[in-house]
Amino acid sequence: MNEMTDPTVIGQRTPRVDGEYKLTGRAGYTGELHVEDMLYGYPVPATIAHGVLTSLDVDAARGMPGVVDILHHRRVPKLYRSPNSMGHGDQVSEIRLPFEDERIHYHGQYVALVVAETFDQARAAAHAVVARYRQEDDARPSLLLTDAEGDLLEEEGDSRGDPDAAFERAAVTLDETYCIEAESHLQMEMHATLAEWRGKRLIVHESTQGVVYQRNALARTFDLPQEDVEVISHYIGSGFGNKLFMWPHAIATAAAAQLVGRPVKTVLPRQQDMLTAGNRPASRQRIRLGAERDGTLTSIRHDSTTETSTVDRYVDSCGGATPSAYACDNVAISQRILPVNHGTPCPMRAPGEVSGVYALEAAIDELAIALAMDPVELRLHNYAQHDPQSGLPWSSKQLDKCLRSAADRFGWSQRDPGIGAMRDGDEIIGYGMASATWSAGRQPCEARVELRADGSVFAACGTQDIGTGTYTIVAQTAAELTGVPVERVDVKLGESSLPAGPLSGGSMTTATTLPAVAAAVRDAVDALKEIVTKPEGAFAGVDPDALQVRDGGLASEDKHISFAELLAMHDVASVNGKGQAAPGGEQEEYSFRSFGAHFVEVRWDPGISRLRVSRVVSSIDVGRAINPLAARNQVEGAIVMGIGMGILEKLEYDPRDARLMNSNASDYRVAVHADMPEVVDVELLDYPDFRFNEFGARGIGEIGLTGVGPAIANAVHHATGKRFRTLPITVDKLVEALG
């Protein structure tokens, strides 16, 4: 492995190379694209959550101006279910096909798709479709609104030692249940699909976090060779996980284009986006902790239940981080899921672990109070020097530094532990903190690089930039290894026809993609060295290994010639390099995780019933940040999402019939500018993790969110004395609890 110990471009604050395109509107998002002869699709959603479609009257809608066709369960091309395999790269978000039968499983499920000449015509006709249902009265609205324990589906758990016996022997115990309401991704850009058939070849523009996965799934669905399907996604207005895998609207749009013989574009309205394109499922988690009087943890048991839908099986693994979180010999986790009548949940930023870390870190705070021990000291007292689950050493772990640095910058030592003891005028101040963690993973990846005669570098990979800055870090990598300025690197992403790249999820894209790009750069340089060291070459007689890459060219002891000059001298337009990278033997030698700490100040004004997060101080350990400018922005955005989870966000289902009542951006509350803390202080520790990859970089997308929710809950308890074990802690809950 070539460790980048002293880079000049990597690790530097770098403006986004695609910033100009986004600023000027030249970035082509799927919903904005237009092709010749294009039609518009508009879904017709079910208005019940549980029952049967008994009739569908489309005659009036079909006769409306501009309507070309209407797809439904009796008018749809032959479709096949995807095998839905992560291993084979054809995972989908919902395995049930659109219009598969008359059964209604959730509110918003598509019963038809209107295709018309304009968007307005398609929408008007969709509203004219008359669907009749037989509603069944045993709809299950939510995990948190039912006691249907008998219908829980068991998932595999894990354990070490004997946590139950250790719990019984413990000097101090805690046994509490923590819940999180279901959340919506509410990403800025709605889901969109533009499908076009060119003969038997299917071209799809999609707002997706996985062009390769969607290509594979579409090929299976339409029984096509993978080579006959191309998925393109150049720019994405975020997804937070709900665009990782294909949803039914994409299949319906491609089927419509096949049926009518013209391109069709479907852009989901916000309501349908929230109803049918995933959410973070609600969770109920029982945490049992046992400890000695000095704070030594002797038992941890973490039992989780989350939601899935009645049409698919999604598991939000809440206990994933728990076995590795603290030094404890007796640990067990279990996971169960409950089918409910709403759309299939899906990964949402830091899936599973953000919910699990909330429950565990809130419980640790309660244990600290029971022990009369400082919460930071309790965490440090049980610090895991190696991974207690695998027994492997950490590749790099600086959590202790995160805790101490953030505590110092926050002023934790000035905290009065008394409930409600800290005040500023009419406001009661609460301090809370929590550790943060997220798994560090990599996937196989391929890339291609060209050194061009005009002096530029071209880099391509079949991954995608979901707004996090992948274009820029790929350009930084090529610039670092060639000496060509970043602005002279042309990056192409977001096409399934490019060398196979990873999903943009799980904080794996950076660590996965950059090693493959680096390998491709080196392969291209080697190809050029082979040309220029031939007898007639510019470096004839020089050992290729003796040539150094410097300042956009090759150099020997006595001369330096730029890539552009070398290619021109040898009458070559470009040289190509291919690279691939994948996890290796290091996975058996080390345990890989990212770590962090969040310290939060909340302020509660009982006179006007106002709760706000006024200050957040965080320290994050992700190895080396490739682009600290974008990396810090990632953490800051995650903190804002954490504020939403902590005090604002929840999907509200009607307990009578399971319909979603707040499927819009007006009634679903997210953090806005007015909710921003006065201070958001993010520190990125710089401890490159070269055991993970040559760049020393782990992912940063998720780690900034885990830990924010419990830090807020812990701060609210410090301010008010009320321990809320269900997020979000909304003002109405607080007012009711305080009388």
N, C-alpha and C positions, 0 to 999 in steps of 0.2 A: 504494500500500500504506500502511495506517495503522499506523505503528510504535508499539508500546506501550513507550514509553521510560521511563515513570514509573508503573507499575501499582500498585494498592493491594491487590488480591486475588491476581492472577496473580503467581507467584513467592513466595508466602507459604506457610509450613507450615500445611497445612489438614487437619484430621481427615477421614477418609472419610465421605462423606454416607450411605453404605450400611452403615457399621460397626455401627449398632444392629441392623439386620436380621440381619446375620451373627452377631452376638454372641448374640442372643436366639433364633436358629433360625428366624426368619421369612423368611429368604432361601430362595427355592424353587429348589433344584438339581434337575436333571432326574431323577436317580435317586430323589429323594424324592417326586416328584409322583404323584398318584393321581386318576384320573377314574372316573366311574361305569361299571360293567360292564367294567372293565379286566382283561385277561389278561396273562400273563407269558411272555416268550420266553426260551429258553435254548439257545445254540448247541451243536451237537455238533462238536467239532474233530477233524480228521484226526490220527492218531497216527503217521503217517509224513511224511517231508518230500519224497519223490519217488517217484512211481509212479501207479497207477491204482486207483480204487475199483471193485472187482469185484462187490460185492453190499452191500446195505443192508437189514438186517432191522429193521423198525420195528413189527412186529405186537405184540410183548410190551409195548413202550413205549406204543403207542397204547391198549392195554387197561388201562393203569394209572390210578388215581384222578385225576380232575381234568383229564386230557389232552383237549384239544379238537381239535388237529390237529398234524401234523408236516410241515414243508416240506422238500423235497429236490429233486434234479435232475429228478425225474419228476413232482413236484407243486409247481409254482410258477407264479404268474400270468405273463403275457407281460411281459417287461422288455426295455428297450433300453439299450445302452451310452451314457453321456454322451459328447458330442463332446470333452470333456476339454480345454477351451480356457481359458487365463487371460484372453485378450482378450475372450472372450464371457462370462466369469464363471461357467463351469460346470465348472471344474477339479475332479477327484476325486483321492482318495489312491490308489485302485487301480481301474484301468479295467475289470478283469475283474469280471463280475457274480457274485453269490453263486449257487452251485448251477448254474453255467453248463454244466458237463459233468462227466465222471467223473475228469478228470485232476487229480492231486494235485501241487501245485507247492511247497508248504511245510508244515512242521509247524504244526498249528493251523488250517489252512484249513477253513472251514465245509463240512461235508457234509450237515448237516441243522439245522433249527431247531424245537425242541419248543415248542408253545404250550399253556399250561395255566392253570387257575384261580388257582393260587398259585405263588410263586417256588419253594418247596420241591418242589411237585409237578412243575414244569417241569424242575428240576435232576435230580430222581430219575429221571424218564423219559428225560432226555438220557443219563444214565449207563447206561440199559438198552438204548439203541439199539446194535445190533451191526453194525459196519462191517468189511468184509473187503477187503484190498488185495493188489495185486501190487506189491511193493516193488522198485524198480529200484536197482541197486547203484552207479550213477554220480552219486549226489547230490553237489552241490558245497556244502560247509559254510560257507565263508567266504573272502573275499579273502586273508586272512592264513593260511589253511590249504590253499592250492592254488597251483600254479604254472601254471595254465591260461592262459598268455599268449596263445595262439592264438585264444581266444574273446573277447578284449577288444573292446569297441565303441568306436570313436573318436568323440570329440566335438570341436567346433571349438576351436582355441586362438587365441592372439594374440601378437604380437611387435612389437618395434621395434629398430632397429639390427641388429647382427650379434653376438648373445650368444656363439655358439660360437667365433667367431674371437677375440673379446675375452677369452674364458675361456682360450684357448690362449696368449695373450700376457701374461696377468696374472702379476704378481710373486708373489702369494699366492692359492692356490685352495682351495676346499672342495668336496667331492663326497660327499654323504651321503644316506641314505634314512631317512625318519621315518614312523612308523606310529601309528595310533590304532585301538584295538579298537572294535567296535560298542558303542553305548550305548543304554540304554532311557530314555525320558522319565520314567517312573515318577511321573507326576503324581498328586497326592493323590486327585482325583476320577476314577474310572474312566469310560470312555465309556458313554453311556446314550442311548437313544432311546425316546420315547413317541409312537406314531403312531396317528392317529385319522382315519377317513374320515367326512365328513359329506356324504352323497350322493357327488358326483364331486369334492368338495373334500377335499384332504389337509392335515391339520394335524399338524405334527411339532414336538414339544419335543425339543431336542437339546443336548447339551453340545458346542458348536462354537465355533470362532473365526471363523466366517464364515457368518452366517445367510443372506445374500444369495446367496452361492455355492452353499450347500446347497439353497436353494430352487430355483435355476436347474437344478442337476444333477438333483434329484428330478423336476422338471417334464419334463426330457428323458427320464429313465429310465422314467417312467410315461406318457409321451406326453400330458402335460397342459399347458394354458396356464399360464404363470407365475402368472397372477392366481388360479388355483385351488389354489395351494400356498402355505402359510405355514409358516415355520420360526421357532421362538421359543427364545431362550436368554437368560434374564434374569440368571442367575448361573452362573459356571463356576469350578470348582475347579482352575484352571490347565490348561494343555495343552502349553506349551513348543513348539508347532508341530505336534504330532500330531493336533490338532483343527482345523487350518486347513481341511481339505477332507474330503468325505464318504468314509466307509469302508463296506465291504459289509454290516456288521451293521445299518446304518441302512436300507439298501434291503431287507434280509431282513425287518426288523421292519415296515416299511410294507407290504411284500407280504403278510405274515402277517395284518395288520389288514384288508387288502383281501379276503383269502381267507375269513376267518372272520366278517367283518362286525362286529367289535368292536375297541375300542382294545387295543393291545398295547404293553407296555413291556419293553425288553431292557436290562439292565445287565450289561456284560461283567465277569466275575470277573477278578481281577488276572492270572492266568495267560494267559487269552485276550487280555486287553488287551496284554500284552507280546508275545504271539505274532503278533497279527493287526493291530495298530493302529500300526505304524511304529516306527522306531528311527533313531538316527544311524548311517549306514553306516560300516563300517570303511574306513580309507584308508591308502594307501601313497604316499608323496611323495618324489620325488628332488629335492634342492636342490643346484644347482651355483652357487657364488659365486666371482667373481674380483675381486681388489682390488689397488691399488697398496700400497706399503709404508707410506704415510701413512694408510691406511684408506679411501681413495676407492674406492667400488664401481665396477667397470668392466663387470661382467657378472652377471646374475641369470637363472637358468633354473629354472623350477618345473614339474615334470611330475608330475601327480597321477593316481591310479587309485582309484576308489571302487566300492562295490557297488551293484547294483540287483537287482531280483527277476527271475524268469523270466516274470512275468505283466505287468510294467510297466517303464517306463524312467524311473528317477529319477536325476538328476544332482546330486551334491553338489559344487558348483563351488569347489574348494579354492583355486584361484589367483586368485579375484576381487579380493582386496585387493593382491596382489603388484605389479602394474604401477604402482600409485600410491604404494607404501609408501616408496620411497627414491629419491633423485636418482641415476639411473643411466641412461645412454644406451642400453644394450643389455640388453633384457629380453624373455623369452619364457615363456609359460605354455602348457601342454597339459593336456587332460583326457581320461581314458578311464574306462569303466565295465565291470564284470564281472558278468554275471547269476549269481546264486547261489540256492540253494534255501532261502530263508527269506522271510518276508513283505516286502512292498514297503517300502523305507526311505522316510523323509519328512523334511521340515524339522525340525530340532531347534535350539533357541535358538542364534542366530548361525550358521545352516546354512552349510556350506562354509567360510566365512571363519574360523570358530573353529579348524577343523582346519588350514587353510592358514596362519593366523597362527602356530599352534604350530610347524609345520615351519620357516617362515621365521625366526621369532624365536629358535628353538633354534639354527638354523644361524648366525645373526648372532652369537650368543653364542660359538659355536665359532670363528668367524672372529676375534672379538675376542681370544680366547686365543691363536690362531695369530699374531696381530699384536702380542701383548703390549700390548694397548690396553684401556682401561676400556670396558666394554660401553655405558655411558651416553654417553661421549664418541664412540664409534664411531657411534652412532645420530644424535647431533647433528651430527657431521661430514658425514653423508650426508642431512641434513635436506632434504626437498623443499619449497621455498618456494612452488611452484605444483604443480598436478597434472602429473606428468611423462608420464602416459599421454595425457590429453586436451589438454594444453597450456594449459588454462584456469586462471585464478587460483582459489584456494580461496575459498569464500564466507566462511569463517572457520576458522582453524586455530591452535590454541594448544598443540600437542603439545610444543613446547619448554618451555613453562611447566609442563605436566603432568610432564614428565621431571624438571625441576629442582626443582619443589615437592615431588613425592613423594620424590625422592632426599634432599632436605634433611630432611623430616619422618621419613624412615626411618632416617637416619643412615648413608647409603651411604658417606660419606667416611671412616667408621670401619672400613670393610670391609678385612680383610686378604685379599688375593687368593690367598694360599697355600692349597692344597687341605688341608682338615681343620685349618686353623690356628686356627680360632675355637672355643673350648670354654666350656662352663658346667657344671662338675661332670662327670657321666658323659656328658653330651650334647655331640655335635659339631654346631656351628652352620654352616648354609650360607645365603648370601645369593644371591638371584637376582632378575632383573628382566626385563621385556619391555614393548614398546609394545603398545597396543591400538588397534584401528580397526574401524569398521563403516560401511557405506554409509548415507547419509541420503536417504530417499526419501519421496515423497508420492503419493497416489492421488486421483482425482476423488471428490468427496463432496457429499452434499446434507444439509440439516438443516431443521428447522421449529421456530419459537419462537412462543409466545403470551405476551402481556402480559394478565393476568387481572384481573377487577374486584375480586378479594379481595386484590390487592396482590402476588400471587405471580407467578412466571415459570415457564413450562413449556417445556422444550427436548427435542427428540426427534431421534434419528438411528438409522438401521439398521445401526449398528456394534454392538459388544458389549464388555462389561467382563469380561476373563478373570481378574480378580483383581488387576489392576495399578493400578486407581484411575481408570478412565475416567469413571465416574459423577461423581466429584469434580471432575475438571478441566473437564468440561463445565459443571458448576454454577459453578465459579470463573469461567469465561469469561462466562457469562450475568450473574453478579453484578458482574464487573468493568465490563461495558459498560452495565449498567442502574442500578447503585448499589443494587440490591435485595440484602439479605443472602443469603449462600450457603444458609442454612437455609430460605430462602423460595423456593428454586429447585427445581422438581420435574423430574427427568430421567428420560426413558424411552429405553431402549436395548434391543437384542437381539430385535427383531422384524423380519422381512423385509418386512412391510407398511409399515414406516416409510420415510421418505426414504432412498434408497440410501446406505449407508455402507461403509467399507472393511473388509477383513480385519483381524483383530487379530494382526498378525504383521509381522516385519521391522522393528520399531521405527518403524512408519509411522503408527500410529493417532493419536497426539497431533498431529503435524504436519499430518495429513490432515483430521481431524475439526474441530479448533478454528476454523480459518478459515471453514469452512462454517457453524458455529454463530454465529460473529461476524457473518457476512453476514446470517444469518436474524434476529439481534437487531436489526441496523440496519434491516432491511426492516420489522420490526414497529414499530420506533420511528417510521420514516417514515410508516407507515400511521396511527399515532396522531397525528402532527404534521398530517397532511392533514385529519383530523377536527377537531382543536382550533383550527386556523387559519381555518376557514370563517367566514363573517360572523356566524353564531350561536354560534361556538365560544368556549371559555374564553380563547384567545389570538387572538381575531379581529383581523385587520389586521397580525399579526406575521409576518414572513418565516419560513417553516418552517426555513430554514437558520440563522436567528438563534437558534432555540431550542436550549438545551443540555440534555443528559441529566445529571441530578445527583441523588444521594440517592434513587433510586427514583422519579424523576419528571422533569418538564420544567420548565425555568426560562428566563424572559426577564430583561431588565435589572431589572424591578421586582417580580417575583413568582415563586414556585415552587409547583407543584401536583403532588402525587404521582400516579403512574399510576392507582392505585385511585380517587382522587377524580376524575380526569379521565374515566375510563370511566363512573363513576357519574353524573357531571354530564351526560354525553352519552348516557346510557341504553344503553351498549354493554357486553356481557358480556366481550368480549375482542377483541384485535386479533392477527392472525396475520402472521408473516413467514416467507418462504422464503429459503434461502440455498444457494449452491453455491460450490465452490472446486475448483481443479485446478492442477497444475503449469503454469507459463507460460513466458514467454520467458527467465526467469532460468536455466532449465536449459541454455540455449545460451551463457550468459555466464559461469557459474561452475561449479566442481566442488564437490559437497557431500559431506562425510563428517564423522563424529564421531571423536574421538581420546581416548586415555588412556594411562596408564602404571600398571603394577602392580609393586610391590616386595614380595618374599616372603622370609620367614625360615623355614627348616625346621630341625628338630632330629632328629638320628639318635642313638639310644642303642644301641650295638652289644651291650651286655651283656644287654639284654632284647629286642633286635630290634624296637625301636619307632621308626617314622618318623612325624613329625607336622608339620603346618604351624602354627607358633606365632604368626606375625604377618603381616599383610597391610596395606600402605599403598598407597592408590590415589588418583590424581587423574584426573578425568574431565572432558572438554570436550564438552558436548552443547548449547552455546548456553545458553539460559535454561531452568532447571528450573521447570516450571509449578507443581508442588507438591513442593518439596524434601524434604518428609517421606516421600512415597511414592517419589520418585526415588532417594533414598539407599537406601531399603529394596530397590529393584530392583537396585542395584549390589551391595549386601551379599548378596542372594540369589544373584546371578550368581557372586559370588566363591565361595560355598559349592558351587555346581555345578562351578566350576572345580577345586576341591579334589577333588571326586568324579572328574572327568576325569583329574586329575593322578595320584592315588594309589589309587583305589578301583574305579572302575566299568568293567565289561566284560561283555558278553553272551558266554556260553560255549556254543559249538556242538559237538556230538559230531562228531569228525573222520571217524567211520565212516559216519554216515547223515544228518548235517546237522540233527538234532533239537536244539532249544534245551534246555539242561540246567538253567539257572537262571532259569526264568520265574516267579519269585515274589519277594516282598519279603524273604524270609529269606535266600536264597542270592545275590541280586543286591545288592551292597554299595553303599550311598550314604552320604554324609556325614551324621552324626547330631550331636546336641549334644556328644557326647564328642570329636568331630573338629573342633569349632570352634576357631579360633585365639583366644588370649587377647586379641589386639588386631586389630580390623578398622577401619582408619582410612580413611574415604572422604571425599574433598574433591570438591565439584562446583564447577568454575570457572564464573564468571558472566560470560560474554561473549556476549550475545544475538546471534543470527545473523539479522538482519533481511533479509538477502538471500534467506533461505530462506522465511520467512513473517513476518507482522506481529507474531507473538508472540516471535520470535527463538529458537524451540525446535526442536531436533532430537530424535530418538528416543533412549531410554535403555535399552530392554529387553535389547539384545544386547551393547552395548559393554562392559559390566561383566564379561562372560565371556571375550571374546577377550583373549588375552594371559596369562591366569592359568595355563593349562597349561604354556606354555614357561617362565614365571617359576619355577614349581615345579621343572621339570626342570633348569633352570639352577642353582637353589639346591641341588638334590640333588647335582649334579656338584661344586659348590663344597665341599660338606660331605664327600663320599666319594671324589671323583676318578673316579667311574664315570659315563660318559655313556650314559644310557638314551635310546634313540631310538624307543622304543615306549611309548605311554601305555596304561594306567596303570602307574606305577612301584610295583608292589605289594611288600610286605615280602619275600615269598618270592623275587622277582627280585633284590632287594637283597642278601638273605642269600646267595643262590647266587653272585652276582657278587663278593661280598666274601670268599667262601670260609668 
